[in-house]
Amino acid sequence: MKTRKVEQKRDQKKNYNTKKNREITKKHKVKSEHKIRRVKLSQERNRFHRLAKIFCVMAGLCCLLAVPAMAQAPEKNGYIADKPLETYVHDTVKGDLYYSVGSSYYSGKVYPGDVYSVTHNVDLPEGATVKFARLYNYWTWSAEGVTGRYPEMKLSFNGKELTPEKEYSDRKGWGIYDYPTGTWAYNVTDLVSGSGTYSTEIGNTGPEASFVCIDGVGLLIVYTDANGKDIEYWINEGADELNSQMDENGNPLYYATPNETVCEMLKPTLQLPVRSATLWTIAQSGNWKDSNLLVNDQKFSGITNGEPYPDLDTDTRDITDCLKSGENSILFQDIGDYVVPSGAFLVIETDPQAKAQASEETSGKSEETGKTQDTSGAEAKNTPGFGFGYTFALLTGGKLVAGHRHKKG
């Protein structure tokens, strides 16, 4: 009996301990689950914070990228057409025009100590005489480090160092990559005697960290020739930096639309008819086939097609059928990326006989008109009764008629 009670107590104690252990285990389990839940919440919170930070960084980058589109347009934007080409000379001659970029090529960055070299092999008609010769240094992307600056260059032509007669330049004027570009023109008339090989060397004489890129060198010669053509010519030169590039939504990336990037190249006043008209268009850094040449109401696309090479386009074409008597308009329109119109040469072949005949006809009409006016005046003065008495009679009669009509009404 006693033994049974002891066993019952032992069993009760055991059950109590088991129950207690279960309760303790349950509490530990609850605590563990709570702890695990807290860890998971903490991890989720950390993950959320990380995602929030990433989102903030991305949003910030998007804002930075969107700033150019949302920001106010610069006060002065060099990418808009604002520097029409200037007329160096307009004249007539019996002869022709020669233009070539010789062995030119794109230099890349020219640092102090580097030399850019070009040769021109000139072939003029036998007996031709040079009227004038002009050398063009087409340069771009001039800077010191990452800051744009105008270049310092030394140019030698056939071993003789020259100073530019005229310097043309343009630059973006705002933001990053505000690097100027330009055309420097040199008078080489005394150094070009006729056909032959002529060499040009260009060096950078700026500070150590400075650089400039050379797009090429052009040699222009106007010559007389007893067996040549009777021509009238215009030589226009300059540098007008243009950029009307758009984003995928059709918004201008650099605050300039194609309607604002139209450079005026020439405005010649002509008297038709003419035998022919040839236009040279020189553009730096183009190679964008969408750009247009506009001659009065005619449009030529593909004006900068990368010929003879992408960094210095030279387009030569006949525009005879596009011209009219009076003032003509010849424009360059940039559509798309960066380009710099730098020269326009127009050569009109005239017909001396037709021109003389037109002048005589104009003179004859003027004389006939003058005589007719004089005769009319004489006849009027000699008409019978054309005097004070006749005039008085007319005025009196007119008043009487008017009075009669008034009374009748």
Secondary structure, 3 states (H helix, E strand, C coil): CHHHHHHHHHHHHHHHHHHHHHHHHHHHHHHHHHHHHHHHHHHHHHHHHHHHHHHHHHHHHHHHHHHHHHCCCCCCCCCCCCCCCEEEEEEEEEEEEEEECCCCCCCCEECCCCEEEEEEEECCCCCCEEEEEEEEEEEEEEEECCEECCCCEEEEECCEEECCCEEEEECCCCCCCCCCEEEEEEECHHHCCCCEEEEEEEEECCCCCEEEEEEEEEEEEEEECCCCEEEEEEEEECCCCECCCECCCCCECCCCCHHHCEEEEECCEECCCCCEEEEEEEEECCCCCCCEEEECCEEEECCCCCCEECCEEEEEEECHHHCCCEECCEEEECCCCCEEEEEEEEEEECCHHHHHHHHHHHHHHHHHHHHHHHHHHHHHHHCCCCCHHHHHHHHHHHHHHHHHHHHHC
